Amino acid sequence: MKPADVIDLLETELIPASVLERARLDDIDVWLSKENPVEVYRQAHTPVNSEKELLAKFSHTPILRLVVEECAQQMVLEGVHSAGRDTGPMWEPWERNGMPSRQGALWNAAIGYGLAYTLTLPGQVPGDPANRAVIRALSPRSLFVVYGDVVEDEWPMFGLRTIAQRKGVAYRLIDEEAVHYVARDESGALVYIEPRYHEVGVTPIVRWANGLDLEARTPGEVEKFEVVAKRYNKTTYDRLLIQHYNSWRIRTATGLEDAGSPEENERVKALLRHEDILTGGEGVQFGSLPETTMDGVLKAADVDRDTIAALSQTPVWALNGGQLVNLSADALVEARSMSRLKVQDKQRGMGRSAAQNLRLAAHIEGRVDDAADFSLKMMWADIESRSMGQAADALGKIASQLRVPVELLWDQIPGISKTLADEWRQYAEDHPSPDALLASALDRQANGTV
């Protein structure tokens, strides 16, 4: 692409579209960040009340961030499998780029915003002259991606990175040929700096979608449940109003003499405090008004919270901090069944993207057979809360009763990764037990090879 074409494409299409998309994602980010926005609950033309504005700020509860994180934290990608093949080289780029520790941020972005991306480009490792895949996870707020056919196309046409600088903004346009570096000068005009050709053959961006439907819609968890969450915030705001203004008994006094002016009357009322003793002359009557009860609004908050839990398939105790007691193991499994189904659905979608990314990395590194392997299966960590004793008992029965080789079950032990299990298998192969040595000797003797 010529420099003039790059500048024209950015000015007329990509930058305006990315600005609109960033504004939409910024609204979603309010629920995922640490900011406390002010959601104003008042009728039009109502004067601003600083106390109520502050209460509105306090009423914001980032409950949808908890919904996103509760799901993302259950997704731990720890390996890849392909029948009959050594997948060590396939998994190595993921490990080399530190993705095991970065994957949590990738899941949070994909589930929260609906989309996230990884950019994979050729690079160099110190001491290694060969091309190596460099994988970088990017938020949709910083990378805007355009597809020719957003439903069918595996690879996008363009990706636009927007990078905030100390002075101004820098842009990087990624296409199937190169990464084009562009910046704005002091006058605000776009200036083409240079292209850096990657020779990958496709635009090397992989899409990680929260749930891609047949019309390419990918709503995140925030977008799907924002209305219900705002209803929960409104209920919290109502409770704070009651707590702030009407949570105590109000003392009344009738028959007091007029102080002479509205200002003086207000001053006299302001002198009365909770600890004051009220006295008055003839005709003055004292009374009180009861405080406003909060039972109804507290029950409404519980209903709103439970609605969010039901719609988002999140265990309600994850949102209210409650504890489950006296539940059998089977009952506990059933209580988490909807959450588990949701996580498995996310894993299927993210697993497809992970396989695409690993094939792309293999292509960049010149591993032709790995790049053409479409039978990859992602291996996700088992995050179920089971004791070591329960796991050992279950795996022991599988090995003894179903005659599954114990070496193949090491990956299923809680807390044991595929990498560690592979190390155990290698150690067992290099250090056979006496029984294995005896069996091998007898086998060679029987076959006449001794």
Order of alpha helices (4+ residues) and beta strands (2+ residues): alpha-alpha-alpha-alpha-beta-alpha-alpha-beta-beta-beta-beta-beta-beta-beta-beta-alpha-beta-alpha-beta-alpha-alpha-alpha-alpha-alpha-beta-alpha-alpha-alpha
